[in-house]
Each structure stands twice: as C-alpha cells, then as structure tokens.
Amino acid sequence: MFVYMKWQVAGGMGIPFAAAVFCMLPLFTSSNGDIRHHGTSRARGWRGNANAPADVTANNSVSNVTAQLGGTAYLHCLVGHLSERGQVSWIRKRDWHILSSGKFTYTNDERFQVLHGEGSEDWTLQIKFVQKRDNGTYECQVGTPNFKNDLQADSVSQLTLNSASHDKKLPPHNLLFAF
C-alpha cells in the first residue's frame, strides 16, 4: 500500500496528516526474510508472514554516508527478489517528502535521481551538487501493493556533509542494503 500526497507549502493539515499516515504504516505491514547490510547497522523488530507473496526480506538498518559539499552522494538500497508489483521508495525524513517511488521522482529538485538498472537489485538515490540543506536522514522503503501482505522495510541512511576544500576528494563510500 502506497500513499501518494501532494504537499502544500503553506498552511493546511498536509504535513501533519502525512506524518500520522507514515507512523501508522508499520501497524498494517508484514514481511518475510532478512536484510544484509555492509557497514554500521542497527536492527529493530520485524514481523514475518510465511504466506506473503513478495519474496522480499525485511529488517532495519542505519548507515552513515559522508559527502563533500558540491559533490555527489550515493545512498544504496539493495532489494532482492522484488516482485514486479513491489515498489522501492526513497523518503527524506526532515519533511517526510517522498522523493521517489520506483523509477519515478517526485521532487522538482533535479539533483535527485534514482539509479536502477534492469535486473539490478540496487536502488540508489543519487544527490548531485550536495548542499548544506541536504544533510539529514533518508529512508528507503519497500512495499507491495497487496494491502494484507504489505511489506514495510526501512533502510535508513544518514547523510553527513564534509565542508573540506574541493581540492581534497573524499574516498568513495559503498554502502549496500540487501533484502
């Protein structure tokens, strides 16, 4: 189950309503499987359902990604055995903005793009020309459209900016999430 919303800039109940919906989603979700993560991780509880049609596994993990101001940040989310009906979404937590769902991007900021090759398990959120305002938490969520068998798997990436001179290049970070 995915909830698509149009965000209002001023006034209204849009953001509080969206926050309430996202907080309630785990109450209606289930999963079957595991997540493999390379890097710093933190596991939280998950509910299994052996009859769920999606061959996707769920657990939760957190990674720290460091990017240089003006550089490009790559946040990886590896999802294995995702059915054709499943969706991978990226959400920016500071404003609960749905940045992408599948290969579709839901932001006017062209610096954000999802990289996903046909047959690949990697759903990478690419942020070009990183700015100070990009600092924060981004969440990769995996879900299936069948309400009773929904999967809500969170992979959280904390993006930290480095204000080092542009002459000094940071080594690339390869953080992998696999379901």
C-alpha positions as CSV (number, residue, x, y, z in Angstrom):
1,M,0.0,0.0,0.0
2,F,1.5,3.3,-1.0
3,V,0.1,6.7,-0.1
4,Y,0.6,9.5,-2.7
5,M,0.1,13.0,-1.5
6,K,0.5,16.5,-2.9
7,W,2.4,18.6,-0.4
8,Q,1.3,22.1,0.4
9,V,3.9,24.8,1.1
10,A,1.8,26.9,3.4
11,G,-0.9,26.0,6.0
12,G,-3.3,23.1,5.9
13,M,-3.0,19.7,7.5
14,G,-0.9,18.1,4.7
15,I,2.4,17.5,6.6
16,P,0.8,16.5,10.0
17,F,-1.6,14.1,8.2
18,A,1.3,12.6,6.2
19,A,3.4,12.2,9.3
20,A,0.5,10.4,11.0
21,V,-0.1,8.1,8.0
22,F,3.6,7.1,7.8
23,C,3.7,6.5,11.6
24,M,0.8,4.1,11.3
25,L,2.0,2.2,8.2
26,P,4.1,-0.3,10.2
27,L,0.9,-1.4,12.0
28,F,-0.5,-2.7,8.7
29,T,2.6,-4.3,7.3
30,S,4.4,-7.7,7.4
31,S,7.4,-9.2,5.8
32,N,9.3,-12.4,5.2
33,G,13.1,-12.7,5.1
34,D,16.2,-10.8,6.1
35,I,18.3,-7.8,5.1
36,R,22.0,-8.0,4.6
37,H,23.9,-4.8,5.2
38,H,27.5,-3.9,4.9
39,G,28.5,-1.0,7.2
40,T,27.1,0.2,10.5
41,S,23.8,-1.3,11.3
42,R,21.1,-1.3,13.9
43,A,18.5,-4.0,13.9
44,R,14.9,-3.4,15.0
45,G,12.0,-5.8,15.3
46,W,10.1,-7.1,12.3
47,R,7.0,-9.3,11.8
48,G,7.2,-12.3,9.5
49,N,4.4,-13.8,7.3
50,A,5.2,-17.1,5.6
51,N,2.3,-16.6,3.2
52,A,3.3,-13.2,1.8
53,P,3.6,-13.3,-2.0
54,A,6.5,-10.9,-2.2
55,D,9.9,-12.7,-1.9
56,V,11.4,-9.7,-0.1
57,T,13.0,-9.7,3.3
58,A,12.8,-7.1,5.9
59,N,14.8,-5.8,8.8
60,N,16.0,-2.4,9.6
61,S,19.5,-0.9,9.3
62,V,21.1,2.5,9.5
63,S,24.2,3.7,7.5
64,N,26.2,6.9,7.7
65,V,27.2,8.4,4.3
66,T,29.6,11.3,4.1
67,A,29.5,13.6,1.1
68,Q,31.5,16.6,0.1
69,L,29.7,19.9,-0.4
70,G,29.2,20.3,-4.2
71,G,29.9,16.6,-4.7
72,T,27.6,13.7,-5.4
73,A,26.1,11.5,-2.7
74,Y,25.0,7.9,-3.4
75,L,22.7,6.1,-1.0
76,H,22.3,2.4,-1.8
77,C,19.4,0.2,-1.1
78,L,19.7,-3.4,-2.4
79,V,16.4,-5.3,-2.8
80,G,16.5,-8.9,-3.8
81,H,13.6,-10.9,-5.2
82,L,11.3,-7.9,-5.5
83,S,8.2,-8.9,-7.4
84,E,7.1,-6.9,-10.4
85,R,4.3,-5.4,-8.2
86,G,6.7,-4.3,-5.5
87,Q,7.9,-0.7,-5.1
88,V,11.0,0.8,-3.7
89,S,10.6,4.4,-2.4
90,W,13.1,7.0,-1.0
91,I,11.8,9.4,1.6
92,R,13.6,12.5,3.1
93,K,12.7,12.3,6.8
94,R,13.1,16.0,7.7
95,D,10.0,16.9,5.8
96,W,8.6,13.4,5.0
97,H,8.9,14.2,1.3
98,I,8.5,11.2,-0.9
99,L,11.5,11.7,-3.3
100,S,10.8,8.6,-5.4
101,S,8.7,5.6,-5.9
102,G,10.1,3.0,-8.3
103,K,12.0,4.9,-11.0
104,F,9.6,7.9,-10.7
105,T,11.0,11.0,-9.0
106,Y,8.5,13.2,-7.0
107,T,10.6,16.3,-6.5
108,N,11.2,19.4,-8.6
109,D,14.8,19.4,-7.5
110,E,16.6,17.8,-10.5
111,R,19.7,17.0,-8.3
112,F,17.8,13.9,-7.0
113,Q,17.6,10.8,-9.2
114,V,17.1,7.1,-8.6
115,L,19.6,4.9,-10.4
116,H,18.3,1.4,-11.1
117,G,19.4,-0.9,-13.9
118,E,17.1,-3.5,-15.4
119,G,17.5,-6.7,-13.4
120,S,19.6,-5.0,-10.7
121,E,18.9,-5.3,-7.0
122,D,20.4,-1.8,-6.3
123,W,18.0,1.2,-6.0
124,T,20.5,4.1,-5.5
125,L,19.4,7.6,-4.5
126,Q,21.8,10.0,-6.2
127,I,22.1,13.5,-4.9
128,K,24.1,15.8,-7.2
129,F,25.8,19.0,-6.2
130,V,25.2,18.3,-2.5
131,Q,24.2,21.4,-0.4
132,K,24.1,22.0,3.3
133,R,20.3,21.6,3.3
134,D,20.7,18.0,2.0
135,N,22.2,17.0,5.4
136,G,19.9,14.6,7.2
137,T,18.1,11.2,7.2
138,Y,16.9,9.5,4.1
139,E,14.8,6.3,4.2
140,C,14.5,3.5,1.6
141,Q,11.1,1.8,1.9
142,V,10.0,-1.4,0.2
143,G,6.3,-2.3,-0.2
144,T,4.0,-4.5,-2.1
145,P,0.6,-3.3,-3.5
146,N,-1.5,-6.1,-1.9
147,F,-2.8,-4.5,1.4
148,K,-3.0,-7.6,3.5
149,N,0.6,-8.7,2.6
150,D,2.2,-5.3,2.6
151,L,5.9,-5.1,3.4
152,Q,7.4,-2.1,5.1
153,A,11.1,-2.4,5.2
154,D,13.2,0.6,6.3
155,S,16.8,1.2,5.4
156,V,17.9,4.5,6.7
157,S,20.9,6.5,5.5
158,Q,22.2,9.4,7.5
159,L,23.9,11.9,5.1
160,T,26.6,14.0,6.7
161,L,28.3,16.8,4.8
162,N,32.0,17.5,4.7
163,S,33.0,21.1,4.1
164,A,36.6,20.3,3.2
165,S,38.2,22.1,0.3
166,H,37.1,21.0,-3.1
167,D,40.7,20.2,-3.9
168,K,40.6,17.3,-1.4
169,K,38.4,14.4,-2.7
170,L,36.8,12.0,-0.3
171,P,37.2,8.3,-0.9
172,P,34.0,6.8,-2.4
173,H,31.6,5.2,0.1
174,N,29.9,2.0,-1.0
175,L,27.1,1.1,1.4
176,L,25.0,-1.8,0.5
177,F,21.5,-2.8,1.7
178,A,20.2,-6.1,0.5
179,F,16.8,-7.6,1.1
